[in-house]
C-alpha cells in the first residue's frame, strides 16, 4: 500500500511532538528533583562570595551536576524541533 505524502508528514510531526512532550516531562521531573539541592548549592556559593570564605565541594559539585542533567532534555528537545522542522520540509 502506497503511503500518502501528507500522512507521512503528519506521522513525522506526531513523532516530533511526542518526543518534545517527553523531553519536557523529563526536564520538569529532573528540574523538580534537583531544584532543592541546586538552591542549597547556589545559596552556599552566594554566601561564599559574600563572606570571602570557601565554597563546599559538595555545593559546587551539586550545582555543576544539576545543570549538566538539565542540559540532556534540552538536547532531546532540540532533536524534537529538528524532527518537526523536517516534517514540513519538502
mmCIF file as gemmi writes it, N, C-alpha and C atoms, coordinates in Angstrom:
data_model
loop_
_atom_site.group_PDB
_atom_site.id
_atom_site.type_symbol
_atom_site.label_atom_id
_atom_site.label_alt_id
_atom_site.label_comp_id
_atom_site.label_asym_id
_atom_site.label_entity_id
_atom_site.label_seq_id
_atom_site.pdbx_PDB_ins_code
_atom_site.Cartn_x
_atom_site.Cartn_y
_atom_site.Cartn_z
_atom_site.occupancy
_atom_site.B_iso_or_equiv
_atom_site.pdbx_formal_charge
_atom_site.auth_seq_id
_atom_site.auth_asym_id
_atom_site.pdbx_PDB_model_num
ATOM 1 N N . UNK Axp A 1 ? 0.843 -1.193 0 1 0 ? 1 A 1
ATOM 2 C CA . UNK Axp A 1 ? 0 0 0 1 0 ? 1 A 1
ATOM 3 C C . UNK Axp A 1 ? 0.886 1.254 0 1 0 ? 1 A 1
ATOM 4 N N . UNK Axp A 2 ? 0.595 2.136 -0.949 1 0 ? 2 A 1
ATOM 5 C CA . UNK Axp A 2 ? 1.394 3.357 -1.082 1 0 ? 2 A 1
ATOM 6 C C . UNK Axp A 2 ? 0.975 4.372 -0.023 1 0 ? 2 A 1
ATOM 7 N N . UNK Axp A 3 ? 1.978 5.004 0.6 1 0 ? 3 A 1
ATOM 8 C CA . UNK Axp A 3 ? 1.682 5.974 1.656 1 0 ? 3 A 1
ATOM 9 C C . UNK Axp A 3 ? 1.474 7.36 1.053 1 0 ? 3 A 1
ATOM 10 N N . UNK Axp A 4 ? 0.468 8.047 1.521 1 0 ? 4 A 1
ATOM 11 C CA . UNK Axp A 4 ? 0.191 9.407 1.057 1 0 ? 4 A 1
ATOM 12 C C . UNK Axp A 4 ? 1.242 10.338 1.678 1 0 ? 4 A 1
ATOM 13 N N . UNK Axp A 5 ? 1.896 11.202 0.871 1 0 ? 5 A 1
ATOM 14 C CA . UNK Axp A 5 ? 2.949 12.079 1.4 1 0 ? 5 A 1
ATOM 15 C C . UNK Axp A 5 ? 2.493 12.912 2.602 1 0 ? 5 A 1
ATOM 16 N N . UNK Axp A 6 ? 1.267 13.41 2.531 1 0 ? 6 A 1
ATOM 17 C CA . UNK Axp A 6 ? 0.742 14.237 3.628 1 0 ? 6 A 1
ATOM 18 C C . UNK Axp A 6 ? 0.697 13.439 4.927 1 0 ? 6 A 1
ATOM 19 N N . UNK Axp A 7 ? 0.279 12.164 4.827 1 0 ? 7 A 1
ATOM 20 C CA . UNK Axp A 7 ? 0.185 11.322 6.021 1 0 ? 7 A 1
ATOM 21 C C . UNK Axp A 7 ? 1.576 11.043 6.601 1 0 ? 7 A 1
ATOM 22 N N . UNK Axp A 8 ? 2.564 10.883 5.72 1 0 ? 8 A 1
ATOM 23 C CA . UNK Axp A 8 ? 3.94 10.657 6.18 1 0 ? 8 A 1
ATOM 24 C C . UNK Axp A 8 ? 4.432 11.878 6.957 1 0 ? 8 A 1
ATOM 25 N N . UNK Axp A 9 ? 4.1 13.072 6.437 1 0 ? 9 A 1
ATOM 26 C CA . UNK Axp A 9 ? 4.473 14.308 7.13 1 0 ? 9 A 1
ATOM 27 C C . UNK Axp A 9 ? 3.801 14.387 8.493 1 0 ? 9 A 1
ATOM 28 N N . UNK Axp A 10 ? 2.537 14.019 8.543 1 0 ? 10 A 1
ATOM 29 C CA . UNK Axp A 10 ? 1.793 14.071 9.807 1 0 ? 10 A 1
ATOM 30 C C . UNK Axp A 10 ? 2.381 13.083 10.825 1 0 ? 10 A 1
ATOM 31 N N . UNK Axp A 11 ? 2.833 11.925 10.307 1 0 ? 11 A 1
ATOM 32 C CA . UNK Axp A 11 ? 3.434 10.922 11.198 1 0 ? 11 A 1
ATOM 33 C C . UNK Axp A 11 ? 4.734 11.478 11.799 1 0 ? 11 A 1
ATOM 34 N N . UNK Axp A 12 ? 5.558 12.121 10.949 1 0 ? 12 A 1
ATOM 35 C CA . UNK Axp A 12 ? 6.803 12.727 11.431 1 0 ? 12 A 1
ATOM 36 C C . UNK Axp A 12 ? 6.506 13.833 12.438 1 0 ? 12 A 1
ATOM 37 N N . UNK Axp A 13 ? 5.486 14.621 12.142 1 0 ? 13 A 1
ATOM 38 C CA . UNK Axp A 13 ? 5.103 15.717 13.032 1 0 ? 13 A 1
ATOM 39 C C . UNK Axp A 13 ? 4.66 15.171 14.388 1 0 ? 13 A 1
ATOM 40 N N . UNK Axp A 14 ? 3.84 14.114 14.353 1 0 ? 14 A 1
ATOM 41 C CA . UNK Axp A 14 ? 3.363 13.495 15.596 1 0 ? 14 A 1
ATOM 42 C C . UNK Axp A 14 ? 4.542 12.946 16.404 1 0 ? 14 A 1
ATOM 43 N N . UNK Axp A 15 ? 5.503 12.314 15.72 1 0 ? 15 A 1
ATOM 44 C CA . UNK Axp A 15 ? 6.694 11.797 16.412 1 0 ? 15 A 1
ATOM 45 C C . UNK Axp A 15 ? 7.466 12.935 17.07 1 0 ? 15 A 1
ATOM 46 N N . UNK Axp A 16 ? 7.625 14.02 16.347 1 0 ? 16 A 1
ATOM 47 C CA . UNK Axp A 16 ? 8.339 15.188 16.88 1 0 ? 16 A 1
ATOM 48 C C . UNK Axp A 16 ? 7.649 15.761 18.101 1 0 ? 16 A 1
ATOM 49 N N . UNK Axp A 17 ? 6.313 15.845 18.043 1 0 ? 17 A 1
ATOM 50 C CA . UNK Axp A 17 ? 5.538 16.383 19.167 1 0 ? 17 A 1
ATOM 51 C C . UNK Axp A 17 ? 5.659 15.469 20.38 1 0 ? 17 A 1
ATOM 52 N N . UNK Axp A 18 ? 5.572 14.153 20.156 1 0 ? 18 A 1
ATOM 53 C CA . UNK Axp A 18 ? 5.695 13.192 21.261 1 0 ? 18 A 1
ATOM 54 C C . UNK Axp A 18 ? 7.081 13.305 21.906 1 0 ? 18 A 1
ATOM 55 N N . UNK Axp A 19 ? 8.131 13.367 21.074 1 0 ? 19 A 1
ATOM 56 C CA . UNK Axp A 19 ? 9.492 13.494 21.603 1 0 ? 19 A 1
ATOM 57 C C . UNK Axp A 19 ? 9.63 14.795 22.396 1 0 ? 19 A 1
ATOM 58 N N . UNK Axp A 20 ? 9.047 15.875 21.878 1 0 ? 20 A 1
ATOM 59 C CA . UNK Axp A 20 ? 9.11 17.167 22.575 1 0 ? 20 A 1
ATOM 60 C C . UNK Axp A 20 ? 8.412 17.09 23.925 1 0 ? 20 A 1
ATOM 61 N N . UNK Axp A 21 ? 7.22 16.487 23.956 1 0 ? 21 A 1
ATOM 62 C CA . UNK Axp A 21 ? 6.466 16.368 25.212 1 0 ? 21 A 1
ATOM 63 C C . UNK Axp A 21 ? 7.218 15.522 26.23 1 0 ? 21 A 1
ATOM 64 N N . UNK Axp A 22 ? 7.77 14.397 25.767 1 0 ? 22 A 1
ATOM 65 C CA . UNK Axp A 22 ? 8.514 13.516 26.676 1 0 ? 22 A 1
ATOM 66 C C . UNK Axp A 22 ? 9.737 14.247 27.233 1 0 ? 22 A 1
ATOM 67 N N . UNK Axp A 23 ? 10.45 14.975 26.372 1 0 ? 23 A 1
ATOM 68 C CA . UNK Axp A 23 ? 11.649 15.674 26.846 1 0 ? 23 A 1
ATOM 69 C C . UNK Axp A 23 ? 11.294 16.788 27.826 1 0 ? 23 A 1
ATOM 70 N N . UNK Axp A 24 ? 10.157 17.451 27.606 1 0 ? 24 A 1
ATOM 71 C CA . UNK Axp A 24 ? 9.708 18.485 28.547 1 0 ? 24 A 1
ATOM 72 C C . UNK Axp A 24 ? 9.368 17.849 29.894 1 0 ? 24 A 1
ATOM 73 N N . UNK Axp A 25 ? 8.68 16.69 29.853 1 0 ? 25 A 1
ATOM 74 C CA . UNK Axp A 25 ? 8.332 15.997 31.103 1 0 ? 25 A 1
ATOM 75 C C . UNK Axp A 25 ? 9.592 15.556 31.845 1 0 ? 25 A 1
ATOM 76 N N . UNK Axp A 26 ? 10.549 14.982 31.105 1 0 ? 26 A 1
ATOM 77 C CA . UNK Axp A 26 ? 11.802 14.54 31.728 1 0 ? 26 A 1
ATOM 78 C C . UNK Axp A 26 ? 12.527 15.742 32.338 1 0 ? 26 A 1
ATOM 79 N N . UNK Axp A 27 ? 12.576 16.829 31.597 1 0 ? 27 A 1
ATOM 80 C CA . UNK Axp A 27 ? 13.215 18.049 32.096 1 0 ? 27 A 1
ATOM 81 C C . UNK Axp A 27 ? 12.538 18.576 33.344 1 0 ? 27 A 1
ATOM 82 N N . UNK Axp A 28 ? 11.21 18.538 33.353 1 0 ? 28 A 1
ATOM 83 C CA . UNK Axp A 28 ? 10.436 19.018 34.507 1 0 ? 28 A 1
ATOM 84 C C . UNK Axp A 28 ? 10.718 18.167 35.74 1 0 ? 28 A 1
ATOM 85 N N . UNK Axp A 29 ? 10.721 16.839 35.548 1 0 ? 29 A 1
ATOM 86 C CA . UNK Axp A 29 ? 10.989 15.918 36.661 1 0 ? 29 A 1
ATOM 87 C C . UNK Axp A 29 ? 12.41 16.128 37.186 1 0 ? 29 A 1
ATOM 88 N N . UNK Axp A 30 ? 13.378 16.211 36.263 1 0 ? 30 A 1
ATOM 89 C CA . UNK Axp A 30 ? 14.766 16.432 36.68 1 0 ? 30 A 1
ATOM 90 C C . UNK Axp A 30 ? 14.905 17.764 37.4 1 0 ? 30 A 1
ATOM 91 N N . UNK Axp A 31 ? 14.259 18.794 36.856 1 0 ? 31 A 1
ATOM 92 C CA . UNK Axp A 31 ? 14.363 20.125 37.457 1 0 ? 31 A 1
ATOM 93 C C . UNK Axp A 31 ? 13.794 20.12 38.87 1 0 ? 31 A 1
ATOM 94 N N . UNK Axp A 32 ? 12.614 19.492 39.035 1 0 ? 32 A 1
ATOM 95 C CA . UNK Axp A 32 ? 11.99 19.444 40.362 1 0 ? 32 A 1
ATOM 96 C C . UNK Axp A 32 ? 12.819 18.646 41.347 1 0 ? 32 A 1
ATOM 97 N N . UNK Axp A 33 ? 13.374 17.524 40.892 1 0 ? 33 A 1
ATOM 98 C CA . UNK Axp A 33 ? 14.145 16.683 41.81 1 0 ? 33 A 1
ATOM 99 C C . UNK Axp A 33 ? 15.485 17.324 42.154 1 0 ? 33 A 1
ATOM 100 N N . UNK Axp A 34 ? 15.958 18.224 41.283 1 0 ? 34 A 1
ATOM 101 C CA . UNK Axp A 34 ? 17.269 18.834 41.516 1 0 ? 34 A 1
ATOM 102 C C . UNK Axp A 34 ? 17.186 20.273 42.008 1 0 ? 34 A 1
ATOM 103 N N . UNK Axp A 35 ? 15.975 20.826 42.04 1 0 ? 35 A 1
ATOM 104 C CA . UNK Axp A 35 ? 15.849 22.246 42.39 1 0 ? 35 A 1
ATOM 105 C C . UNK Axp A 35 ? 16.335 22.523 43.806 1 0 ? 35 A 1
ATOM 106 N N . UNK Axp A 36 ? 15.881 21.693 44.752 1 0 ? 36 A 1
ATOM 107 C CA . UNK Axp A 36 ? 16.247 21.896 46.159 1 0 ? 36 A 1
ATOM 108 C C . UNK Axp A 36 ? 17.765 21.833 46.375 1 0 ? 36 A 1
ATOM 109 N N . UNK Axp A 37 ? 18.438 20.74 45.95 1 0 ? 37 A 1
ATOM 110 C CA . UNK Axp A 37 ? 19.896 20.708 46.145 1 0 ? 37 A 1
ATOM 111 C C . UNK Axp A 37 ? 20.62 21.82 45.398 1 0 ? 37 A 1
ATOM 112 N N . UNK Axp A 38 ? 20.102 22.18 44.214 1 0 ? 38 A 1
ATOM 113 C CA . UNK Axp A 38 ? 20.728 23.259 43.445 1 0 ? 38 A 1
ATOM 114 C C . UNK Axp A 38 ? 20.595 24.57 44.202 1 0 ? 38 A 1
ATOM 115 N N . UNK Axp A 39 ? 19.416 24.807 44.761 1 0 ? 39 A 1
ATOM 116 C CA . UNK Axp A 39 ? 19.173 26.036 45.511 1 0 ? 39 A 1
ATOM 117 C C . UNK Axp A 39 ? 20.117 26.121 46.712 1 0 ? 39 A 1
ATOM 118 N N . UNK Axp A 40 ? 20.291 24.988 47.396 1 0 ? 40 A 1
ATOM 119 C CA . UNK Axp A 40 ? 21.211 24.933 48.543 1 0 ? 40 A 1
ATOM 120 C C . UNK Axp A 40 ? 22.633 25.257 48.07 1 0 ? 40 A 1
ATOM 121 N N . UNK Axp A 41 ? 23.017 24.67 46.928 1 0 ? 41 A 1
ATOM 122 C CA . UNK Axp A 41 ? 24.363 24.894 46.39 1 0 ? 41 A 1
ATOM 123 C C . UNK Axp A 41 ? 24.557 26.354 46 1 0 ? 41 A 1
ATOM 124 N N . UNK Axp A 42 ? 23.535 26.949 45.374 1 0 ? 42 A 1
ATOM 125 C CA . UNK Axp A 42 ? 23.624 28.352 44.951 1 0 ? 42 A 1
ATOM 126 C C . UNK Axp A 42 ? 23.719 29.258 46.176 1 0 ? 42 A 1
ATOM 127 N N . UNK Axp A 43 ? 22.906 28.969 47.2 1 0 ? 43 A 1
ATOM 128 C CA . UNK Axp A 43 ? 22.975 29.745 48.446 1 0 ? 43 A 1
ATOM 129 C C . UNK Axp A 43 ? 24.368 29.638 49.059 1 0 ? 43 A 1
ATOM 130 N N . UNK Axp A 44 ? 24.909 28.433 49.039 1 0 ? 44 A 1
ATOM 131 C CA . UNK Axp A 44 ? 26.248 28.188 49.581 1 0 ? 44 A 1
ATOM 132 C C . UNK Axp A 44 ? 27.288 29.005 48.82 1 0 ? 44 A 1
ATOM 133 N N . UNK Axp A 45 ? 27.14 29.025 47.493 1 0 ? 45 A 1
ATOM 134 C CA . UNK Axp A 45 ? 28.078 29.755 46.644 1 0 ? 45 A 1
ATOM 135 C C . UNK Axp A 45 ? 27.958 31.257 46.889 1 0 ? 45 A 1
ATOM 136 N N . UNK Axp A 46 ? 26.718 31.761 46.999 1 0 ? 46 A 1
ATOM 137 C CA . UNK Axp A 46 ? 26.492 33.184 47.268 1 0 ? 46 A 1
ATOM 138 C C . UNK Axp A 46 ? 27.102 33.587 48.605 1 0 ? 46 A 1
ATOM 139 N N . UNK Axp A 47 ? 26.885 32.751 49.605 1 0 ? 47 A 1
ATOM 140 C CA . UNK Axp A 47 ? 27.431 33.016 50.941 1 0 ? 47 A 1
ATOM 141 C C . UNK Axp A 47 ? 28.955 33.072 50.88 1 0 ? 47 A 1
ATOM 142 N N . UNK Axp A 48 ? 29.522 32.18 50.088 1 0 ? 48 A 1
ATOM 143 C CA . UNK Axp A 48 ? 30.979 32.137 49.934 1 0 ? 48 A 1
ATOM 144 C C . UNK Axp A 48 ? 31.486 33.414 49.286 1 0 ? 48 A 1
ATOM 145 N N . UNK Axp A 49 ? 30.79 33.862 48.236 1 0 ? 49 A 1
ATOM 146 C CA . UNK Axp A 49 ? 31.214 35.065 47.524 1 0 ? 49 A 1
ATOM 147 C C . UNK Axp A 49 ? 31.097 36.289 48.424 1 0 ? 49 A 1
ATOM 148 N N . UNK Axp A 50 ? 30.044 36.337 49.248 1 0 ? 50 A 1
ATOM 149 C CA . UNK Axp A 50 ? 29.819 37.483 50.129 1 0 ? 50 A 1
ATOM 150 C C . UNK Axp A 50 ? 30.838 37.501 51.264 1 0 ? 50 A 1
ATOM 151 N N . UNK Axp A 51 ? 31.048 36.343 51.894 1 0 ? 51 A 1
ATOM 152 C CA . UNK Axp A 51 ? 31.921 36.287 53.073 1 0 ? 51 A 1
ATOM 153 C C . UNK Axp A 51 ? 33.388 36.122 52.707 1 0 ? 51 A 1
ATOM 154 N N . UNK Axp A 52 ? 33.662 35.753 51.464 1 0 ? 52 A 1
ATOM 155 C CA . UNK Axp A 52 ? 35.045 35.518 51.054 1 0 ? 52 A 1
ATOM 156 C C . UNK Axp A 52 ? 35.592 34.22 51.627 1 0 ? 52 A 1
ATOM 157 N N . UNK Axp A 53 ? 34.678 33.326 52.013 1 0 ? 53 A 1
ATOM 158 C CA . UNK Axp A 53 ? 35.084 32.038 52.578 1 0 ? 53 A 1
ATOM 159 C C . UNK Axp A 53 ? 35.322 31.019 51.479 1 0 ? 53 A 1
ATOM 160 N N . UNK Axp A 54 ? 35.209 29.753 51.827 1 0 ? 54 A 1
ATOM 161 C CA . UNK Axp A 54 ? 35.427 28.677 50.859 1 0 ? 54 A 1
ATOM 162 C C . UNK Axp A 54 ? 34.12 27.938 50.611 1 0 ? 54 A 1
ATOM 163 N N . UNK Axp A 55 ? 33.761 27.772 49.335 1 0 ? 55 A 1
ATOM 164 C CA . UNK Axp A 55 ? 32.559 27.009 48.991 1 0 ? 55 A 1
ATOM 165 C C . UNK Axp A 55 ? 32.826 25.538 49.281 1 0 ? 55 A 1
ATOM 166 N N . UNK Axp A 56 ? 31.792 24.845 49.722 1 0 ? 56 A 1
ATOM 167 C CA . UNK Axp A 56 ? 31.968 23.411 49.951 1 0 ? 56 A 1
ATOM 168 C C . UNK Axp A 56 ? 32.045 22.717 48.604 1 0 ? 56 A 1
ATOM 169 N N . UNK Axp A 57 ? 32.862 21.686 48.526 1 0 ? 57 A 1
ATOM 170 C CA . UNK Axp A 57 ? 32.991 20.945 47.271 1 0 ? 57 A 1
ATOM 171 C C . UNK Axp A 57 ? 31.658 20.341 46.871 1 0 ? 57 A 1
ATOM 172 N N . UNK Axp A 58 ? 30.886 19.89 47.859 1 0 ? 58 A 1
ATOM 173 C CA . UNK Axp A 58 ? 29.58 19.283 47.573 1 0 ? 58 A 1
ATOM 174 C C . UNK Axp A 58 ? 28.659 20.293 46.908 1 0 ? 58 A 1
ATOM 175 N N . UNK Axp A 59 ? 28.687 21.527 47.39 1 0 ? 59 A 1
ATOM 176 C CA . UNK Axp A 59 ? 27.831 22.574 46.819 1 0 ? 59 A 1
ATOM 177 C C . UNK Axp A 59 ? 28.158 22.831 45.366 1 0 ? 59 A 1
ATOM 178 N N . UNK Axp A 60 ? 29.45 22.948 45.069 1 0 ? 60 A 1
ATOM 179 C CA . UNK Axp A 60 ? 29.873 23.208 43.691 1 0 ? 60 A 1
ATOM 180 C C . UNK Axp A 60 ? 29.541 22.012 42.8 1 0 ? 60 A 1
ATOM 181 N N . UNK Axp A 61 ? 29.811 20.81 43.297 1 0 ? 61 A 1
ATOM 182 C CA . UNK Axp A 61 ? 29.549 19.594 42.511 1 0 ? 61 A 1
ATOM 183 C C . UNK Axp A 61 ? 28.057 19.45 42.225 1 0 ? 61 A 1
ATOM 184 N N . UNK Axp A 62 ? 27.217 19.742 43.226 1 0 ? 62 A 1
ATOM 185 C CA . UNK Axp A 62 ? 25.762 19.629 43.042 1 0 ? 62 A 1
ATOM 186 C C . UNK Axp A 62 ? 25.294 20.59 41.965 1 0 ? 62 A 1
ATOM 187 N N . UNK Axp A 63 ? 25.789 21.824 42.014 1 0 ? 63 A 1
ATOM 188 C CA . UNK Axp A 63 ? 25.383 22.826 41.025 1 0 ? 63 A 1
ATOM 189 C C . UNK Axp A 63 ? 25.776 22.376 39.62 1 0 ? 63 A 1
ATOM 190 N N . UNK Axp A 64 ? 27.029 21.968 39.458 1 0 ? 64 A 1
ATOM 191 C CA . UNK Axp A 64 ? 27.514 21.551 38.138 1 0 ? 64 A 1
ATOM 192 C C . UNK Axp A 64 ? 26.729 20.344 37.629 1 0 ? 64 A 1
ATOM 193 N N . UNK Axp A 65 ? 26.507 19.366 38.5 1 0 ? 65 A 1
ATOM 194 C CA . UNK Axp A 65 ? 25.815 18.134 38.117 1 0 ? 65 A 1
ATOM 195 C C . UNK Axp A 65 ? 24.382 18.421 37.701 1 0 ? 65 A 1
ATOM 196 N N . UNK Axp A 66 ? 23.682 19.293 38.434 1 0 ? 66 A 1
ATOM 197 C CA . UNK Axp A 66 ? 22.281 19.566 38.119 1 0 ? 66 A 1
ATOM 198 C C . UNK Axp A 66 ? 22.156 20.289 36.782 1 0 ? 66 A 1
ATOM 199 N N . UNK Axp A 67 ? 23.063 21.222 36.494 1 0 ? 67 A 1
ATOM 200 C CA . UNK Axp A 67 ? 22.995 21.92 35.211 1 0 ? 67 A 1
ATOM 201 C C . UNK Axp A 67 ? 23.306 20.96 34.063 1 0 ? 67 A 1
ATOM 202 N N . UNK Axp A 68 ? 24.22 20.016 34.313 1 0 ? 68 A 1
ATOM 203 C CA . UNK Axp A 68 ? 24.551 19.004 33.305 1 0 ? 68 A 1
ATOM 204 C C . UNK Axp A 68 ? 23.324 18.145 33.006 1 0 ? 68 A 1
ATOM 205 N N . UNK Axp A 69 ? 22.605 17.732 34.061 1 0 ? 69 A 1
ATOM 206 C CA . UNK Axp A 69 ? 21.414 16.898 33.867 1 0 ? 69 A 1
ATOM 207 C C . UNK Axp A 69 ? 20.304 17.667 33.166 1 0 ? 69 A 1
ATOM 208 N N . UNK Axp A 70 ? 20.198 18.961 33.433 1 0 ? 70 A 1
ATOM 209 C CA . UNK Axp A 70 ? 19.168 19.768 32.779 1 0 ? 70 A 1
ATOM 210 C C . UNK Axp A 70 ? 19.484 19.968 31.296 1 0 ? 70 A 1
ATOM 211 N N . UNK Axp A 71 ? 20.747 19.838 30.914 1 0 ? 71 A 1
ATOM 212 C CA . UNK Axp A 71 ? 21.121 20.004 29.509 1 0 ? 71 A 1
ATOM 213 C C . UNK Axp A 71 ? 20.628 18.842 28.657 1 0 ? 71 A 1
ATOM 214 N N . UNK Axp A 72 ? 20.511 17.641 29.256 1 0 ? 72 A 1
ATOM 215 C CA . UNK Axp A 72 ? 20.106 16.452 28.495 1 0 ? 72 A 1
ATOM 216 C C . UNK Axp A 72 ? 18.724 16.634 27.852 1 0 ? 72 A 1
ATOM 217 N N . UNK Axp A 73 ? 17.676 17.021 28.617 1 0 ? 73 A 1
ATOM 218 C CA . UNK Axp A 73 ? 16.368 17.224 27.981 1 0 ? 73 A 1
ATOM 219 C C . UNK Axp A 73 ? 16.394 18.326 26.924 1 0 ? 73 A 1
ATOM 220 N N . UNK Axp A 74 ? 17.243 19.339 27.105 1 0 ? 74 A 1
ATOM 221 C CA . UNK Axp A 74 ? 17.325 20.407 26.11 1 0 ? 74 A 1
ATOM 222 C C . UNK Axp A 74 ? 17.867 19.876 24.788 1 0 ? 74 A 1
ATOM 223 N N . UNK Axp A 75 ? 18.83 18.966 24.855 1 0 ? 75 A 1
ATOM 224 C CA . UNK Axp A 75 ? 19.377 18.345 23.638 1 0 ? 75 A 1
ATOM 225 C C . UNK Axp A 75 ? 18.294 17.512 22.956 1 0 ? 75 A 1
ATOM 226 N N . UNK Axp A 76 ? 17.538 16.739 23.765 1 0 ? 76 A 1
ATOM 227 C CA . UNK Axp A 76 ? 16.443 15.926 23.221 1 0 ? 76 A 1
ATOM 228 C C . UNK Axp A 76 ? 15.397 16.835 22.581 1 0 ? 76 A 1
ATOM 229 N N . UNK Axp A 77 ? 15.099 17.95 23.246 1 0 ? 77 A 1
ATOM 230 C CA . UNK Axp A 77 ? 14.114 18.91 22.736 1 0 ? 77 A 1
ATOM 231 C C . UNK Axp A 77 ? 14.584 19.489 21.402 1 0 ? 77 A 1
ATOM 232 N N . UNK Axp A 78 ? 15.885 19.75 21.294 1 0 ? 78 A 1
ATOM 233 C CA . UNK Axp A 78 ? 16.444 20.234 20.033 1 0 ? 78 A 1
ATOM 234 C C . UNK Axp A 78 ? 16.231 19.222 18.915 1 0 ? 78 A 1
ATOM 235 N N . UNK Axp A 79 ? 16.418 17.94 19.228 1 0 ? 79 A 1
ATOM 236 C CA . UNK Axp A 79 ? 16.169 16.873 18.254 1 0 ? 79 A 1
ATOM 237 C C . UNK Axp A 79 ? 14.714 16.83 17.838 1 0 ? 79 A 1
ATOM 238 N N . UNK Axp A 80 ? 13.819 17.043 18.803 1 0 ? 80 A 1
ATOM 239 C CA . UNK Axp A 80 ? 12.384 17.041 18.508 1 0 ? 80 A 1
ATOM 240 C C . UNK Axp A 80 ? 12.027 18.198 17.581 1 0 ? 80 A 1
ATOM 241 N N . UNK Axp A 81 ? 12.602 19.358 17.832 1 0 ? 81 A 1
ATOM 242 C CA . UNK Axp A 81 ? 12.353 20.525 16.977 1 0 ? 81 A 1
ATOM 243 C C . UNK Axp A 81 ? 12.848 20.238 15.566 1 0 ? 81 A 1
ATOM 244 N N . UNK Axp A 82 ? 14.009 19.588 15.453 1 0 ? 82 A 1
ATOM 245 C CA . UNK Axp A 82 ? 14.527 19.232 14.127 1 0 ? 82 A 1
ATOM 246 C C . UNK Axp A 82 ? 13.59 18.262 13.414 1 0 ? 82 A 1
ATOM 247 N N . UNK Axp A 83 ? 13.032 17.287 14.162 1 0 ? 83 A 1
ATOM 248 C CA . UNK Axp A 83 ? 12.065 16.354 13.567 1 0 ? 83 A 1
ATOM 249 C C . UNK Axp A 83 ? 10.847 17.099 13.034 1 0 ? 83 A 1
ATOM 250 N N . UNK Axp A 84 ? 10.352 18.058 13.824 1 0 ? 84 A 1
ATOM 251 C CA . UNK Axp A 84 ? 9.171 18.826 13.411 1 0 ? 84 A 1
ATOM 252 C C . UNK Axp A 84 ? 9.492 19.66 12.173 1 0 ? 84 A 1
ATOM 253 N N . UNK Axp A 85 ? 10.663 20.297 12.168 1 0 ? 85 A 1
ATOM 254 C CA . UNK Axp A 85 ? 11.068 21.111 11.012 1 0 ? 85 A 1
ATOM 255 C C . UNK Axp A 85 ? 11.203 20.229 9.771 1 0 ? 85 A 1
ATOM 256 N N . UNK Axp A 86 ? 11.817 19.042 9.931 1 0 ? 86 A 1
ATOM 257 C CA . UNK Axp A 86 ? 11.974 18.114 8.804 1 0 ? 86 A 1
ATOM 258 C C . UNK Axp A 86 ? 10.63 17.643 8.269 1 0 ? 86 A 1
ATOM 259 N N . UNK Axp A 87 ? 9.625 17.556 9.142 1 0 ? 87 A 1
ATOM 260 C CA . UNK Axp A 87 ? 8.298 17.121 8.705 1 0 ? 87 A 1
ATOM 261 C C . UNK Axp A 87 ? 7.708 18.109 7.706 1 0 ? 87 A 1
ATOM 262 N N . UNK Axp A 88 ? 8.074 19.385 7.836 1 0 ? 88 A 1
ATOM 263 C CA . UNK Axp A 88 ? 7.5 20.402 6.95 1 0 ? 88 A 1
ATOM 264 C C . UNK Axp A 88 ? 8.382 20.736 5.756 1 0 ? 88 A 1
ATOM 265 N N . UNK Axp A 89 ? 9.606 20.173 5.722 1 0 ? 89 A 1
ATOM 266 C CA . UNK Axp A 89 ? 10.473 20.393 4.561 1 0 ? 89 A 1
ATOM 267 C C . UNK Axp A 89 ? 9.93 19.607 3.376 1 0 ? 89 A 1
ATOM 268 N N . UNK Axp A 90 ? 10.086 20.165 2.197 1 0 ? 90 A 1
ATOM 269 C CA . UNK Axp A 90 ? 9.599 19.452 1 1 0 ? 90 A 1
ATOM 270 C C . UNK Axp A 90 ? 10.773 18.911 0.207 1 0 ? 90 A 1
